[in-house]
């Protein structure tokens, strides 16, 4: 089963990682490039996309599949 996709800060710029993985799937020089790649992976695998800011706080979270219907309130 595919795992969620995270975009996090990395010494060489920004990294796209799978949840629970120590190693980056790929690194990018800009955050925008990492977001584009990370979203594409999350959409393809129908998992959650999580964007983590430089301060470590989650800035954005989007789910691309397996959502309960109807959503919980």
N, C-alpha and C positions, 0 to 999 in steps of 0.2 A: 504494500500500500504506500503510495507517495506521501511524503511529509511536507509540512508547510514550508513556505519560502520566505526567508528573511533577507533584507538589505541592511547591512551594518557598515559602520566606518571601519576602515582597514588601513594599515600603515602606508599602503600604496594607493590609497584613494577610497573606493567603496567596494564591498564584497557582496556577492549573492551567495547565500548559504541555505542548505536544507536544515530544517529543525533537527537538533541533536547531533549535527555533524561539526567536527572541529575544523575541517578544511573547507575553504570556499569552493563553490562550483566554478566561479569565475570572478575576476576582479576588474574594476573599471576605474578610469581616472576621474570621471565625474559621477555625481549622484544620479543625474538624469539618465545616463546610460545604464546604470545599475538598476534603476527603477523600471525602465523599459524592458530589460532582460528578465528581471524578477517577476514582473506582472505576466509576461508571456509564458514563463514556466508555470506560474500558479494557475493561469487560465487553462493551459494544456493539460495539466494534471488534476484540475478541479479541486484545488486546495486553497488554503488561506495565504494571503500576501501580507507581510508585516514589514513596515518601514521603521527602522530605529534611527533616531537622530544622533548627532555627535555626542550629546550628553547622556546617551544610553536610554532615554525615554522613548516609548513607542509613540510615533507621530501619526501613523496612519495604519489602518487595518482594513483589508477587504477580503471577502470570501467569494470564491468563484465556483462553488459547488458544494454538494452534500449539505445544504442548509435544511433545517427542519421546516416543514410547511404545515400550518402557518407558523411564522416566527413567534417565539416566546416574547411576552411583553413584561 
